[in-house]
């Protein structure tokens, strides 16, 4: 009953507040047709990412974990003229699907897909202009490393977002044998301990089930 209600409520608000155009619908459909896991953000979560990037005034965005490019499209559409989004994806099939989806959305001139393990690709970004927003949505055991790099690649005022941090409530279990849970727990602890980060976490329910995100601001 709970999941049915959560999904119905998502559909209600999406119908009034979230407009999925042909490019977004096609991206979600292509991701499913290609047999990729249905791990992309929900439409209302994609709109939230878009709004956060716009509120921040982000000109440079880093996404760790592309999947089929659905969230990439939402984020890229928040960029002003001259803005740039770099997205990192280890799976070649995901990167191929994302590239087609991003091109269909007319954003291939704005988005750069870099292929390979994020931990191998991130060091090459250190010589570039800092990012205003980092969206972390990849393998959870590596979240602590991703946070370390996000801090190196941002500046005061930048926003770091970590997705899928609640894990159906498993995040509260310190003895969990799931490396994804332990990765999220360490990620959260590092954020809490860092003197230049102020953050909060939100639990979410909806068409994607029970999960949540962490939103952190890099301070002076």
Buried (B, 14 or more C-beta within 10 A) or exposed (E): EEEEEBBEBBBEEBEEEBEBEEBBEBBBEBBEEBEBEEBBBBBBBBBBBBEBBBEBEBBBBBBBBBBBBBBBBBBBBBBEEEBBBBBBBBBEEBBBBBBBBBBBBEBBEBBEBBBBEBBEBBEEBEEEEBBBBBBBBBBBBBBBBBBBBBBEBBEEEBBBBBBBBBBEEBBEEEEBEBEBBBBBBBBBEBBEEBEEBEBEBEEBBBBBBBBBBBBBBBEE
